[in-house]
Amino acid sequence: MRAHPIDRPADLDVVRESYDRVADNYAHMVVTTGVGDIRSHPWLKASIDAFADTVSELGPVLDVGCGPGTVTAYLAERGLDVSGVDLSPRMIENARRLHPQCRFSVASATDLDLGEASLGGVLGWWSLFNLPRDVLPQVLALFARALKPGGHFITATHVGDEDAVRTEAYGAVPVRWTTHKWRPEQLVDLIEQAGLRPVAELRLPADEQSGPGLVVMAKQPG
């Protein structure tokens, strides 16, 4: 048993089933349109490049909520020792199919067994917004403990004052999940409370594909 168990979200199974249903459509969208691929968004790509440059010599990197593995594979191409995990088994099937050279496994962010100071970097790239508000701080604390001194965490998420319940996605597929939106100062405060020191922040305005977003990179002091 882990020394610091994390509360299991009440809707975890429903969220997993929802992402399983949209996994094939989402992977197809990324491959055919570039939506969801950092290489089609220069500022997001720059954020991931900065993260990669920072952690490249620090040891293993974990992409939590990797989806079909796009960012995991990009970091692997850059020479990082990276692996990806995702709540959805179907997402992981797509990741393994599209990027057979990479390592992927099925796991929830709330059920990871991470050794203390075992990772050089952790990503929560557009993947933590489904976590309930009382669970996200627990996950951030887990990531902070898992990072080596000098290791970095990067996250991207949706900005707003209200949560949004989604009932269909990616081709009108029926889903059920809640997008927990955060104000930038709220999320930065949570990251600091977890024991990490924010080092960079990027605010993204709403566009034709999504509402406003936020990228934060933070460091494990030491």
N, CA, C and O of each residue as an XYZ file, in Angstrom:
888
protein
N       0.846     -1.195      0.000
C       0.000      0.000      0.000
C       0.882      1.246      0.000
O       1.891      1.301      0.703
N       0.491      2.247     -0.797
C       1.246      3.492     -0.847
C       1.156      4.236      0.477
O       0.145      4.168      1.175
N       2.218      4.942      0.811
C       2.230      5.691      2.062
C       1.243      6.852      2.032
O       0.786      7.306      3.081
N       0.913      7.330      0.843
C       0.025      8.484      0.711
C      -1.099      8.140     -0.279
O      -1.073      8.605     -1.419
N      -2.077      7.339      0.137
C      -3.162      6.988     -0.771
C      -3.965      8.217     -1.170
O      -4.142      9.147     -0.383
N      -4.444      8.204     -2.398
C      -5.213      9.322     -2.951
C      -6.673      8.906     -3.056
O      -6.980      7.774     -3.430
N      -7.565      9.825     -2.726
C      -8.991      9.537     -2.814
C      -9.371      9.166     -4.246
O      -8.922      9.798     -5.203
N     -10.203      8.135     -4.379
C     -10.661      7.697     -5.694
C     -11.851      8.545     -6.125
O     -12.857      8.581     -5.417
N     -11.766      9.230     -7.265
C     -12.906     10.036     -7.717
C     -14.161      9.179     -7.883
O     -14.100      8.062     -8.397
N     -15.288      9.713     -7.443
C     -16.537      8.957     -7.509
C     -16.927      8.632     -8.947
O     -17.584      7.623     -9.202
N     -16.523      9.486     -9.888
C     -16.913      9.281    -11.283
C     -15.812      8.638    -12.123
O     -15.877      8.666    -13.352
N     -14.811      8.064    -11.480
C     -13.662      7.545    -12.233
C     -14.076      6.534    -13.297
O     -13.617      6.626    -14.435
N     -14.924      5.580    -12.959
C     -15.305      4.546    -13.925
C     -16.092      5.137    -15.090
O     -15.914      4.726    -16.237
N     -16.960      6.100    -14.796
C     -17.739      6.746    -15.857
C     -16.822      7.526    -16.793
O     -16.994      7.492    -18.011
N     -15.852      8.226    -16.221
C     -14.901      8.984    -17.038
C     -14.068      8.037    -17.897
O     -13.847      8.305    -19.078
N     -13.604      6.931    -17.313
C     -12.831      5.961    -18.085
C     -13.644      5.429    -19.263
O     -13.150      5.379    -20.390
N     -14.875      5.036    -19.006
C     -15.723      4.508    -20.074
C     -15.971      5.554    -21.158
O     -16.023      5.217    -22.341
N     -16.124      6.810    -20.769
C     -16.342      7.878    -21.734
C     -15.129      8.048    -22.651
O     -15.276      8.168    -23.867
N     -13.940      8.058    -22.066
C     -12.736      8.206    -22.890
C     -12.490      6.971    -23.748
O     -11.958      7.080    -24.853
N     -12.868      5.815    -23.256
C     -12.790      4.621    -24.110
C     -13.655      4.789    -25.360
O     -13.251      4.402    -26.457
N     -14.840      5.367    -25.189
C     -15.755      5.517    -26.319
C     -15.236      6.503    -27.359
O     -15.459      6.313    -28.554
N     -14.546      7.552    -26.919
C     -14.089      8.563    -27.882
C     -12.652      8.328    -28.344
O     -12.161      9.057    -29.206
N     -11.976      7.336    -27.792
C     -10.537      7.173    -28.042
C     -10.202      7.046    -29.518
O      -9.273      7.696    -29.999
N     -10.944      6.217    -30.243
C     -10.632      6.014    -31.663
C     -10.841      7.302    -32.458
O     -10.004      7.665    -33.284
N     -11.961      7.995    -32.209
C     -12.223      9.243    -32.918
C     -11.184     10.298    -32.583
O     -10.742     11.043    -33.458
N     -10.792     10.360    -31.312
C      -9.810     11.363    -30.913
C      -8.458     11.088    -31.576
O      -7.831     11.999    -32.116
N      -8.018      9.844    -31.535
C      -6.741      9.502    -32.165
C      -6.773      9.801    -33.656
O      -5.795     10.308    -34.207
N      -7.881      9.493    -34.313
C      -8.018      9.769    -35.746
C      -7.954     11.276    -36.002
O      -7.322     11.715    -36.964
N      -8.603     12.068    -35.148
C      -8.590     13.526    -35.302
C      -7.172     14.074    -35.192
O      -6.761     14.912    -35.994
N      -6.427     13.598    -34.195
C      -5.058     14.085    -34.012
C      -4.205     13.772    -35.240
O      -3.450     14.621    -35.715
N      -4.333     12.545    -35.748
C      -3.507     12.114    -36.880
C      -3.883     12.839    -38.164
O      -3.003     13.200    -38.947
N      -5.168     13.057    -38.393
C      -5.619     13.581    -39.688
C      -5.733     15.098    -39.734
O      -5.602     15.688    -40.807
N      -5.977     15.746    -38.590
C      -6.188     17.196    -38.600
C      -5.108     17.968    -37.856
O      -4.950     19.167    -38.083
N      -4.368     17.314    -36.982
C      -3.368     18.003    -36.177
C      -3.926     18.649    -34.929
O      -3.163     19.136    -34.095
N      -5.260     18.664    -34.777
C      -5.853     19.171    -33.542
C      -5.441     18.242    -32.394
O      -5.580     17.023    -32.494
N      -4.940     18.821    -31.321
C      -4.446     18.012    -30.213
C      -2.983     17.629    -30.343
O      -2.432     16.972    -29.460
N      -2.347     18.035    -31.439
C      -0.925     17.761    -31.658
C      -0.153     19.053    -31.421
O      -0.410     20.054    -32.089
N       0.786     19.046    -30.484
C       1.509     20.275    -30.154
C       2.250     20.851    -31.355
O       2.514     22.052    -31.401
N       2.585     20.015    -32.317
C       3.325     20.506    -33.480
C       2.499     21.438    -34.351
O       3.050     22.134    -35.204
N       1.178     21.464    -34.148
C       0.316     22.381    -34.890
C       0.020     23.654    -34.103
O      -0.705     24.523    -34.589
N       0.564     23.776    -32.907
C       0.344     24.947    -32.062
C       1.701     25.426    -31.549
O       2.237     24.850    -30.603
N       2.267     26.476    -32.163
C       3.652     26.847    -31.857
C       3.909     27.184    -30.392
O       4.994     26.893    -29.888
N       2.950     27.786    -29.690
C       3.202     28.165    -28.304
C       3.162     26.954    -27.385
O       3.932     26.870    -26.429
N       2.273     26.021    -27.672
C       2.263     24.789    -26.878
C       3.520     23.966    -27.152
O       4.112     23.396    -26.235
N       3.917     23.910    -28.409
C       5.149     23.188    -28.751
C       6.350     23.830    -28.054
O       7.229     23.127    -27.555
N       6.385     25.154    -28.021
C       7.495     25.840    -27.351
C       7.527     25.497    -25.863
O       8.603     25.351    -25.282
N       6.352     25.367    -25.245
C       6.297     25.018    -23.828
C       6.860     23.627    -23.590
O       7.642     23.417    -22.662
N       6.457     22.668    -24.439
C       6.962     21.301    -24.298
C       8.450     21.243    -24.616
O       9.190     20.494    -23.977
N       8.896     22.020    -25.591
C      10.326     22.048    -25.902
C      11.133     22.586    -24.716
O      12.199     22.059    -24.396
N      10.625     23.626    -24.074
C      11.324     24.180    -22.911
C      11.376     23.154    -21.783
O      12.401     23.001    -21.119
N      10.271     22.460    -21.575
C      10.243     21.398    -20.565
C      11.265     20.317    -20.901
O      12.013     19.876    -20.028
N      11.302     19.889    -22.157
C      12.227     18.837    -22.578
C      13.676     19.271    -22.384
O      14.503     18.497    -21.902
N      13.976     20.500    -22.757
C      15.344     21.006    -22.578
C      15.736     21.006    -21.108
O      16.887     20.737    -20.765
N      14.775     21.307    -20.240
C      15.054     21.446    -18.813
C      15.287     20.107    -18.130
O      16.144     19.996    -17.253
N      14.521     19.081    -18.530
C      14.567     17.802    -17.794
C      15.377     16.720    -18.503
O      15.474     15.600    -18.002
N      15.953     17.031    -19.642
C      16.568     15.985    -20.481
C      17.673     15.212    -19.780
O      17.903     14.046    -20.100
N      18.361     15.833    -18.833
C      19.471     15.178    -18.147
C      19.109     14.717    -16.732
O      19.987     14.315    -15.969
N      17.813     14.773    -16.377
C      17.424     14.548    -14.989
C      16.850     13.170    -14.707
O      16.562     12.847    -13.555
N      16.678     12.353    -15.739
C      16.153     11.007    -15.488
C      14.788     10.800    -16.095
O      14.355     11.602    -16.922
N      14.101      9.746    -15.706
C      12.841      9.359    -16.348
C      11.780     10.454    -16.270
O      11.726     11.240    -15.324
N      10.946     10.471    -17.296
C       9.836     11.420    -17.388
C       8.550     10.627    -17.549
O       8.517      9.644    -18.289
N       7.480     11.046    -16.859
C       6.195     10.361    -16.926
C       5.136     11.313    -17.467
O       4.936     12.405    -16.935
N       4.459     10.883    -18.535
C       3.364     11.636    -19.156
C       2.055     11.059    -18.628
O       1.617      9.996    -19.067
N       1.432     11.764    -17.683
C       0.231     11.271    -17.003
C      -1.011     11.764    -17.744
O      -1.234     12.967    -17.879
N      -1.808     10.821    -18.219
C      -2.950     11.170    -19.056
C      -2.500     11.398    -20.482
O      -2.836     12.410    -21.097
N      -1.743     10.459    -21.001
C      -1.054     10.621    -22.283
C      -1.969     10.497    -23.489
O      -1.563     10.849    -24.596
N      -3.205     10.003    -23.310
C      -4.090      9.825    -24.459
C      -3.466      8.909    -25.486
O      -2.918      7.866    -25.129
N      -3.536      9.282    -26.776
C      -2.952      8.431    -27.814
C      -1.444      8.570    -27.954
O      -0.871      8.090    -28.932
N      -0.793      9.215    -26.996
C       0.668      9.174    -26.936
C       1.413     10.186    -27.770
O       2.613     10.029    -27.999
N       0.736     11.223    -28.233
C       1.377     12.183    -29.133
C       2.557     12.893    -28.480
O       3.640     12.963    -29.060
N       2.350     13.420    -27.275
C       3.423     14.152    -26.598
C       4.496     13.187    -26.096
O       5.686     13.499    -26.145
N       4.079     12.026    -25.619
C       5.053     11.020    -25.188
C       6.025     10.708    -26.316
O       7.240     10.693    -26.123
N       5.466     10.459    -27.504
C       6.300     10.121    -28.660
C       7.194     11.288    -29.061
O       8.347     11.084    -29.439
N       6.672     12.504    -28.982
C       7.474     13.680    -29.318
C       8.680     13.795    -28.388
O       9.796     14.064    -28.833
N       8.443     13.588    -27.097
C       9.552     13.660    -26.145
C      10.547     12.521    -26.363
O      11.754     12.709    -26.209
N      10.039     11.341    -26.720
C      10.942     10.223    -27.018
C      11.817     10.539    -28.228
O      13.003     10.208    -28.247
N      11.230     11.179    -29.233
C      12.003     11.580    -30.415
C      13.111     12.554    -30.041
O      14.157     12.593    -30.689
N      12.883     13.324    -29.013
C      13.890     14.273    -28.538
C      14.928     13.614    -27.642
O      15.832     14.283    -27.142
N      14.802     12.301    -27.438
C      15.815     11.562    -26.699
C      15.546     11.389    -25.222
O      16.416     10.907    -24.497
N      14.363     11.768    -24.750
C      14.066     11.622    -23.329
C      13.666     10.182    -23.000
O      13.110      9.470    -23.836
N      13.956      9.778    -21.784
C      13.514      8.487    -21.253
C      12.107      8.700    -20.706
O      11.938      9.023    -19.531
N      11.094      8.518    -21.558
C       9.735      8.897    -21.219
C       8.783      7.721    -21.389
O       8.966      6.883    -22.273
N       7.778      7.666    -20.544
C       6.703      6.690    -20.682
C       5.382      7.393    -20.425
O       5.341      8.457    -19.806
N       4.292      6.782    -20.910
C       2.985      7.394    -20.769
C       2.001      6.475    -20.077
O       2.050      5.255    -20.236
N       1.099      7.078    -19.302
C       0.010      6.325    -18.681
C      -1.297      7.053    -18.960
O      -1.325      8.274    -19.111
N      -2.379      6.281    -19.027
C      -3.686      6.886    -19.232
C      -4.748      6.036    -18.553
O      -4.620      4.816    -18.446
N      -5.795      6.706    -18.099
C      -6.921      6.028    -17.456
C      -7.638      5.075    -18.409
O      -8.148      4.036    -17.993
N      -7.671      5.439    -19.697
C      -8.469      4.717    -20.685
C      -7.674      3.599    -21.372
O      -6.686      3.882    -22.049
N      -8.083      2.346    -21.212
C      -7.395      1.266    -21.927
C      -7.413      1.454    -23.441
O      -6.443      1.115    -24.119
N      -8.506      1.990    -23.973
C      -8.590      2.168    -25.427
C      -7.631      3.259    -25.904
O      -7.054      3.146    -26.985
N      -7.459      4.316    -25.102
C      -6.456      5.326    -25.451
C      -5.072      4.687    -25.517
O      -4.292      4.964    -26.428
N      -4.778      3.832    -24.546
C      -3.467      3.186    -24.532
C      -3.308      2.239    -25.718
O      -2.212      2.131    -26.269
N      -4.369      1.556    -26.122
C      -4.293      0.717    -27.322
C      -3.927      1.561    -28.534
O      -3.096      1.151    -29.344
N      -4.535      2.732    -28.669
C      -4.201      3.620    -29.775
C      -2.771      4.130    -29.673
O      -2.066      4.218    -30.679
N      -2.338      4.468    -28.454
C      -0.966      4.948    -28.270
C       0.044      3.889    -28.692
O       1.029      4.194    -29.365
N      -0.200      2.657    -28.297
C       0.726      1.574    -28.660
C       0.710      1.310    -30.152
O       1.743      0.987    -30.738
N      -0.455      1.446    -30.775
C      -0.550      1.234    -32.225
C       0.179      2.335    -32.991
O       0.901      2.058    -33.949
N      -0.011      3.579    -32.569
C       0.572      4.707    -33.281
C       2.052      4.904    -32.980
O       2.800      5.410    -33.816
N       2.474      4.498    -31.771
C       3.853      4.751    -31.342
C       4.422      3.490    -30.693
O       4.678      3.480    -29.489
N       4.622      2.442    -31.463
C       5.056      1.160    -30.889
C       6.438      1.209    -30.258
O       6.807      0.307    -29.506
N       7.195      2.235    -30.549
C       8.534      2.362    -29.981
C       8.511      2.894    -28.553
O       9.542      2.897    -27.881
N       7.354      3.343    -28.082
C       7.247      3.964    -26.758
C       6.616      3.022    -25.744
O       6.023      2.005    -26.104
N       6.752      3.375    -24.474
C       6.212      2.580    -23.374
C       4.946      3.233    -22.833
O       4.931      4.412    -22.481
N       3.886      2.432    -22.778
C       2.606      2.935    -22.277
C       1.979      1.911    -21.347
O       2.188      0.707    -21.498
N       1.206      2.402    -20.378
C       0.454      1.507    -19.510
C      -0.833      2.189    -19.058
O      -0.958      3.413    -19.107
N      -1.780      1.372    -18.619
C      -3.075      1.871    -18.159
C      -2.987      2.173    -16.670
O      -2.642      1.298    -15.875
N      -3.297      3.408    -16.291
C      -3.293      3.798    -14.880
C      -3.974      5.141    -14.723
O      -3.868      6.009    -15.590
N      -4.670      5.306    -13.619
C      -5.249      6.597    -13.261
C      -4.202      7.444    -12.543
O      -3.314      6.915    -11.875
N      -4.315      8.755    -12.686
C      -3.441      9.670    -11.940
C      -3.590      9.487    -10.441
O      -2.692      9.833     -9.673
N      -4.734      8.940    -10.025
C      -4.983      8.757     -8.597
C      -4.505      7.406     -8.075
O      -4.661      7.111     -6.891
N      -3.929      6.590     -8.942
C      -3.532      5.243     -8.525
C      -2.125      4.909     -9.012
O      -1.842      3.771     -9.386
N      -1.252      5.905     -9.003
C       0.129      5.695     -9.425
C       1.001      5.385     -8.215
O       0.875      6.018     -7.167
N       1.875      4.416     -8.371
C       2.822      4.066     -7.311
C       4.189      4.603     -7.724
O       4.955      3.912     -8.396
N       4.491      5.822     -7.325
C       5.709      6.502     -7.752
C       6.692      6.584     -6.597
O       6.345      7.010     -5.496
N       7.910      6.176     -6.862
C       8.937      6.266     -5.846
C       9.313      7.707     -5.562
O       9.259      8.563     -6.446
N       9.694      7.966     -4.321
C      10.098      9.323     -3.949
C      11.369      9.705     -4.689
O      12.321      8.928     -4.754
N      11.373     10.921     -5.250
C      12.530     11.453     -5.985
C      12.997     10.499     -7.070
O      14.196     10.274     -7.238
N      12.039      9.936     -7.807
C      12.365      8.942     -8.830
C      12.272      9.463    -10.262
O      12.694      8.780    -11.195
N      11.722     10.670    -10.446
C      11.463     11.177    -11.787
C      12.141     12.526    -12.007
O      12.237     13.353    -11.101
N      12.605     12.719    -13.234
C      13.143     14.016    -13.606
C      12.070     14.978    -14.064
O      12.246     16.194    -13.991
N      10.944     14.431    -14.542
C       9.872     15.292    -15.022
C       8.540     14.574    -15.013
O       8.474     13.354    -15.165
N       7.476     15.346    -14.834
C       6.112     14.833    -14.891
C       5.273     15.796    -15.716
O       5.375     17.014    -15.564
N       4.438     15.234    -16.597
C       3.503     16.037    -17.365
C       2.077     15.702    -16.946
O       1.729     14.540    -16.738
N       1.263     16.743    -16.828
C      -0.183     16.598    -16.731
C      -0.778     17.479    -17.816
O      -1.379     18.517    -17.540
N      -0.597     17.040    -19.064
C      -0.817     17.881    -20.243
C      -2.272     17.761    -20.702
O      -2.644     16.778    -21.343
N      -3.093     18.762    -20.373
C      -4.529     18.741    -20.688
C      -5.156     17.429    -20.193
O      -5.996     16.848    -20.880
N      -4.756     16.969    -19.017
C      -5.203     15.646    -18.568
C      -5.669     15.614    -17.121
O      -6.140     14.575    -16.658
N      -5.552     16.728    -16.389
C      -5.894     16.718    -14.971
C      -7.206     17.435    -14.674
O      -7.635     17.476    -13.522
N      -7.846     17.998    -15.689
C      -9.042     18.808    -15.437
C     -10.266     17.980    -15.057
O     -11.254     18.534    -14.575
N     -10.219     16.661    -15.265
C     -11.328     15.816    -14.821
C     -11.235     15.448    -13.344
O     -12.179     14.889    -12.786
N     -10.108     15.755    -12.706
C      -9.956     15.426    -11.293
C     -10.796     16.362    -10.436
O     -10.737     17.577    -10.620
N     -11.576     15.823     -9.506
C     -12.346     16.684     -8.596
C     -11.449     17.668     -7.859
O     -10.252     17.439     -7.686
N     -12.053     18.763     -7.431
C     -11.269     19.847     -6.823
C     -10.558     19.427     -5.547
O      -9.514     19.983     -5.204
N     -11.115     18.450     -4.843
C     -10.451     18.009     -3.621
C      -9.409     16.930     -3.880
O      -8.629     16.590     -2.990
N      -9.391     16.393     -5.094
C      -8.441     15.327     -5.437
C      -7.193     15.881     -6.118
O      -6.095     15.365     -5.907
N      -7.345     16.914     -6.922
C      -6.186     17.471     -7.637
C      -5.040     17.829     -6.700
O      -3.899     17.502     -7.025
N      -5.263     18.478     -5.558
C      -4.127     18.776     -4.674
C      -3.387     17.524     -4.216
O      -2.169     17.558     -4.046
N      -4.104     16.418     -4.015
C      -3.461     15.173     -3.614
C      -2.556     14.642     -4.727
O      -1.463     14.141     -4.464
N      -3.022     14.758     -5.964
C      -2.229     14.291     -7.106
C      -0.997     15.174     -7.294
O       0.094     14.673     -7.567
N      -1.171     16.478     -7.148
C      -0.022     17.378     -7.264
C       1.023     17.080     -6.193
O       2.223     17.143     -6.460
N       0.572     16.757     -4.991
C       1.517     16.408     -3.916
C       2.274     15.127     -4.250
O       3.463     15.005     -3.957
N       1.569     14.163     -4.874
C       2.227     12.927     -5.313
C       3.315     13.232     -6.331
O       4.425     12.705     -6.242
N       2.994     14.081     -7.295
C       3.984     14.436     -8.313
C       5.188     15.128     -7.679
O       6.332     14.852     -8.041
N       4.925     16.023     -6.738
C       6.021     16.745     -6.088
C       6.959     15.783     -5.362
O       8.180     15.925     -5.433
N       6.385     14.804     -4.666
C       7.226     13.824     -3.958
C       8.022     12.968     -4.924
O       9.138     12.553     -4.613
N       7.450     12.698     -6.113
C       8.105     11.818     -7.084
C       9.238     12.508     -7.840
O      10.096     11.844     -8.421
N       9.239     13.834     -7.833
C      10.267     14.554     -8.584
C      11.584     14.631     -7.820
O      11.608     14.863     -6.611
N      12.668     14.433     -8.545
C      13.991     14.646     -7.979
C      14.203     16.131     -7.727
O      13.532     16.956     -8.347
N      15.112     16.492     -6.839
C      15.472     17.902     -6.707
C      15.889     18.469     -8.067
O      16.740     17.897     -8.748
N      15.302     19.566     -8.447
C      15.558     20.145     -9.753
C      14.640     19.621    -10.841
O      14.629     20.159    -11.949
N      13.863     18.573    -10.547
C      12.918     18.042    -11.521
C      11.769     19.013    -11.766
O      11.495     19.885    -10.941
N      11.102     18.856    -12.905
C      10.062     19.802    -13.295
C       8.734     19.114    -13.605
O       8.683     17.975    -14.068
N       7.669     19.853    -13.331
C       6.294     19.459    -13.641
C       5.718     20.474    -14.611
O       5.907     21.678    -14.439
N       5.012     19.992    -15.634
C       4.325     20.901    -16.547
C       2.886     20.448    -16.688
O       2.606     19.255    -16.811
N       1.980     21.406    -16.670
C       0.568     21.099    -16.823
C      -0.081     22.128    -17.730
O       0.349     23.280    -17.792
N      -1.119     21.702    -18.432
C      -1.955     22.592    -19.231
C      -3.407     22.253    -18.925
O      -3.770     21.083    -18.805
N      -4.232     23.287    -18.801
C      -5.616     23.033    -18.429
C      -6.514     24.163    -18.900
O      -6.050     25.157    -19.459
N      -7.806     23.992    -18.663
C      -8.821     24.961    -19.076
C      -9.038     25.994    -17.979
O      -9.055     25.662    -16.794
N      -9.203     27.242    -18.383
C      -9.377     28.354    -17.459
C     -10.847     28.758    -17.397
O     -11.531     28.808    -18.419
N     -11.323     29.046    -16.192
C     -12.689     29.520    -16.037
C     -13.112     29.542    -14.587
O     -12.362     29.136    -13.699
N     -14.325     30.021    -14.354
C     -14.868     30.121    -13.005
C     -15.844     29.007    -12.676
O     -16.141     28.765    -11.506
N     -16.348     28.322    -13.702
C     -17.378     27.319    -13.484
C     -16.985     25.996    -14.127
O     -16.306     25.968    -15.154
N     -17.416     24.909    -13.516
C     -17.200     23.593    -14.098
C     -18.187     23.366    -15.241
O     -19.273     23.947    -15.268
N     -17.791     22.517    -16.176
C     -18.640     22.217    -17.324
C     -18.834     20.714    -17.428
O     -17.861     19.960    -17.452
N     -20.086     20.274    -17.489
C     -20.393     18.863    -17.678
C     -20.541     18.603    -19.170
O     -21.356     19.227    -19.849
N     -19.744     17.677    -19.660
C     -19.766     17.365    -21.095
C     -20.556     16.086    -21.326
O     -20.369     15.091    -20.624
N     -21.432     16.122    -22.309
C     -22.293     14.973    -22.595
C     -22.041     14.366    -23.970
O     -22.544     13.283    -24.272
N     -21.263     15.058    -24.807
C     -20.845     14.462    -26.081
C     -19.516     15.070    -26.494
O     -19.181     16.187    -26.100
N     -18.760     14.320    -27.294
C     -17.430     14.782    -27.676
C     -16.931     14.035    -28.904
O     -17.299     12.884    -29.140
N     -16.094     14.702    -29.678
C     -15.344     14.092    -30.776
C     -16.228     13.232    -31.684
O     -16.111     12.008    -31.740
N     -17.122     13.939    -32.393
C     -18.008     13.240    -33.308
C     -19.339     12.897    -32.676
O     -19.966     11.903    -33.044
N     -19.781     13.718    -31.719
C     -21.072     13.539    -31.049
C     -21.192     12.191    -30.337
O     -22.289     11.649    -30.199
N     -20.057     11.660    -29.888
C     -20.080     10.421    -29.113
C     -20.595     10.744    -27.704
O     -20.116     11.699    -27.092
N     -21.553      9.980    -27.174
C     -22.052     10.249    -25.826
C     -20.963     10.023    -24.771
O     -20.324      8.971    -24.741
N     -20.766     11.012    -23.918
C     -19.792     10.909    -22.831
C     -20.402     11.513    -21.576
O     -21.473     12.120    -21.606
N     -19.693     11.328    -20.483
C     -20.109     11.970    -19.239
C     -18.858     12.256    -18.428
O     -18.305     11.367    -17.780
N     -18.419     13.507    -18.473
C     -17.332     13.915    -17.594
C     -17.467     15.393    -17.267
O     -18.118     16.154    -17.983
N     -16.837     15.775    -16.173
C     -16.845     17.164    -15.740
C     -15.475     17.771    -15.973
O     -14.457     17.218    -15.558
N     -15.460     18.923    -16.647
C     -14.237     19.700    -16.811
C     -14.184     20.714    -15.680
O     -14.955     21.672    -15.648
N     -13.263     20.487    -14.757
C     -13.084     21.394    -13.624
C     -12.126     22.505    -14.058
O     -10.931     22.277    -14.252
N     -12.673     23.700    -14.206
C     -11.865     24.825    -14.669
C     -11.297     25.590    -13.477
O     -11.901     25.658    -12.407
N     -10.124     26.157    -13.697
C      -9.421     26.877    -12.639
C      -9.040     28.275    -13.114
O      -8.747     28.481    -14.292
N      -9.048     29.229    -12.193
C      -8.420     30.513    -12.466
C      -6.912     30.319    -12.357
O      -6.457     29.523    -11.536
N      -6.124     31.030    -13.170
C      -4.663     30.835    -13.134
C      -4.069     30.954    -11.735
O      -3.228     30.142    -11.348
N      -4.496     31.957    -10.975
C      -3.915     32.152     -9.651
C      -4.289     31.011     -8.701
O      -3.521     30.679     -7.799
N      -5.473     30.407     -8.903
C      -5.877     29.271     -8.064
C      -4.976     28.064     -8.327
O      -4.499     27.417     -7.395
N      -4.752     27.771     -9.608
C      -3.938     26.609     -9.945
C      -2.492     26.806     -9.497
O      -1.880     25.890     -8.947
N      -1.953     27.984     -9.729
C      -0.580     28.261     -9.303
C      -0.463     28.103     -7.790
O       0.533     27.574     -7.296
N      -1.472     28.556     -7.057
C      -1.443     28.416     -5.602
C      -1.440     26.946     -5.185
O      -0.719     26.570     -4.261
N      -2.236     26.114     -5.851
C      -2.257     24.680     -5.542
C      -0.895     24.043     -5.805
O      -0.426     23.213     -5.026
N      -0.273     24.438     -6.901
C       1.045     23.894     -7.242
C       2.072     24.287     -6.190
O       2.922     23.482     -5.810
N       1.991     25.520     -5.725
C       2.909     25.965     -4.672
C       2.647     25.217     -3.365
O       3.587     24.844     -2.664
N       1.370     24.996     -3.036
C       1.032     24.274     -1.813
C       1.547     22.834     -1.848
O       1.825     22.243     -0.804
N       1.672     22.275     -3.049
C       2.187     20.910     -3.193
C       3.688     20.841     -2.938
O       4.247     19.754     -2.788
N       4.337     21.994     -2.889
C       5.773     22.026     -2.621
C       6.628     22.327     -3.837
O       7.850     22.191     -3.789
N       5.988     22.740     -4.937
C       6.716     23.067     -6.154
C       6.793     24.581     -6.334
O       5.944     25.326     -5.845
N       7.825     25.015     -7.044
C       8.014     26.442     -7.290
C       7.734     26.764     -8.753
O       8.503     26.353     -9.623
N       6.655     27.487     -9.051
C       6.363     27.837    -10.444
C       7.509     28.640    -11.060
O       8.064     29.544    -10.435
N       7.846     28.288    -12.298
C       8.944     28.982    -12.978
C       8.509     29.623    -14.285
O       9.218     30.477    -14.818
N       7.349     29.222    -14.815
C       6.879     29.813    -16.069
C       5.377     29.618    -16.174
O       4.821     28.650    -15.654
N       4.729     30.555    -16.858
C       3.282     30.514    -17.022
C       2.933     31.074    -18.402
O       3.463     32.107    -18.812
N       2.050     30.394    -19.101
C       1.588     30.835    -20.412
C       0.070     30.837    -20.408
O      -0.554     29.809    -20.144
N      -0.524     31.985    -20.698
C      -1.981     32.090    -20.764
C      -2.416     32.138    -22.231
O      -1.882     32.905    -23.033
N      -3.382     31.312    -22.547
C      -3.842     31.172    -23.925
C      -5.271     31.695    -24.047
O      -6.141     31.268    -23.288
N      -5.535     32.607    -24.980
C      -6.905     33.090    -25.168
C      -7.774     32.025    -25.825
O      -7.262     31.079    -26.424
N      -9.079     32.182    -25.713
C     -10.002     31.283    -26.399
C      -9.805     31.397    -27.901
O      -9.488     32.468    -28.418
N      -9.997     30.279    -28.596
C      -9.960     30.294    -30.055
C     -11.146     29.503    -30.584
O     -12.068     29.185    -29.834
N     -11.124     29.182    -31.879
C     -12.268     28.504    -32.491
C     -12.412     27.059    -32.014
O     -13.455     26.442    -32.231
N     -11.398     26.520    -31.378
C     -11.429     25.121    -30.951
C     -11.634     24.944    -29.454
O     -12.115     23.899    -29.016
N     -11.279     25.942    -28.670
C     -11.306     25.757    -27.221
C     -11.438     27.091    -26.517
O     -11.180     28.146    -27.096
N     -11.846     27.029    -25.255
C     -11.870     28.216    -24.433
C     -10.480     28.583    -23.965
O      -9.507     27.965    -24.398
N     -10.355     29.579    -23.085
C      -9.028     29.996    -22.627
C      -8.311     28.872    -21.884
O      -8.937     28.035    -21.233
N      -6.994     28.873    -21.998
C      -6.181     27.820    -21.395
C      -4.992     28.386    -20.655
O      -4.695     29.579    -20.725
N      -4.315     27.498    -19.941
C      -3.181     27.892    -19.110
C      -2.139     26.774    -19.101
O      -2.473     25.598    -18.962
N      -0.877     27.160    -19.251
C       0.246     26.245    -19.095
C       1.100     26.753    -17.928
O       1.438     27.935    -17.865
N       1.442     25.856    -17.015
C       2.319     26.211    -15.897
C       3.440     25.185    -15.814
O       3.191     23.982    -15.891
N       4.670     25.653    -15.657
C       5.789     24.752    -15.372
C       6.335     25.118    -13.999
O       6.491     26.295    -13.673
N       6.624     24.093    -13.199
C       7.095     24.308    -11.837
C       8.245     23.359    -11.520
O       8.396     22.310    -12.146
N       9.043     23.745    -10.548
C      10.274     23.029    -10.215
C      10.226     22.498     -8.798
O       9.699     23.140     -7.889
N      10.795     21.295     -8.627
C      11.038     20.774     -7.276
C      12.321     21.425     -6.767
O      13.398     21.154     -7.298
N      12.226     22.273     -5.752
C      13.431     22.973     -5.281
C      14.509     21.984     -4.814
O      14.217     20.869     -4.381
N      15.727     22.426     -4.916
C      16.820     21.594     -4.444
C      17.910     21.469     -5.481
O      18.914     20.797     -5.243
